[in-house]
Amino acid sequence: MPFTTEQRCLFVVRVVISLAVLGCALFIVVSGSYSETRVEWAAGLVGLVIGYWLR
């Protein structure tokens, strides 16, 4: 059963948003130039995105 155009569009939007959030969060975690509080928030966002896709 093929996907409808609406389902494909929703999937693409979810992937794009996830990649944007993941990219920003990983940059904050890896760069080392941010405060520990921001790094903790960024690590939480990474966990949130991974948890969303593993649900």
Contact map, one row per residue, 1 for C-alpha under 8 A:
1110000000000000000000000000000000000000000000000000000
1111000000000000000000000000000000000000000000000000000
1111101100000000000000000000000000000000000000000000000
0111111100000000000000000000000000000000000000000000000
0011111110000000000000000000000000000000000000000000000
0001111111000000000000000000000000000000000000000000000
0011111111100000000000000000000000000000000000000000000
0011111111110000000000000000000000000000000000000000000
0000111111111000000000000000000000000000000000000000000
0000011111111100000000000000000000000000000000000000000
0000001111111110000000000000000000000000000000000000000
0000000111111111000000000000000000000000000000000000000
0000000011111111100000000000000000000000000000000000000
0000000001111111110000000000000000000000000000000000000
0000000000111111111000000000000000000000000000000000000
0000000000011111111100000000000000000000000000000000000
0000000000001111111110000000000000000000000000000000000
0000000000000111111111000000000000000000000000001000000
0000000000000011111111100000000000000000000000000000000
0000000000000001111111110000000000000000000000000000000
0000000000000000111111111000000000000000000011001000000
0000000000000000011111111100000000000000000011001000000
0000000000000000001111111110000000000000000000000000000
0000000000000000000111111111000000000000000000000000000
0000000000000000000011111111100000000000011011000000000
0000000000000000000001111111110000000000011001000000000
0000000000000000000000111111111000000000000000000000000
0000000000000000000000011111111111000110010000000000000
0000000000000000000000001111111101000010011000000000000
0000000000000000000000000111111100000000000000000000000
0000000000000000000000000011111111000000000000000000000
0000000000000000000000000001111111000000000000000000000
0000000000000000000000000001001111100000000000000000000
0000000000000000000000000001101111110110000000000000000
0000000000000000000000000000000011111110000000000000000
0000000000000000000000000000000001111111000000000000000
0000000000000000000000000000000000111111100000000000000
0000000000000000000000000001000001111111110000000000000
0000000000000000000000000001100001111111111000000000000
0000000000000000000000000000000000011111111100000000000
0000000000000000000000000000000000001111111110000000000
0000000000000000000000001101100000000111111111000000000
0000000000000000000000001100100000000011111111100000000
0000000000000000000000000000000000000001111111110000000
0000000000000000000011001000000000000000111111111000000
0000000000000000000011001100000000000000011111111100000
0000000000000000000000000000000000000000001111111110000
0000000000000000000000000000000000000000000111111111000
0000000000000000010011000000000000000000000011111111100
0000000000000000000000000000000000000000000001111111110
0000000000000000000000000000000000000000000000111111111
0000000000000000000000000000000000000000000000011111111
0000000000000000000000000000000000000000000000001111111
0000000000000000000000000000000000000000000000000111111
0000000000000000000000000000000000000000000000000011111
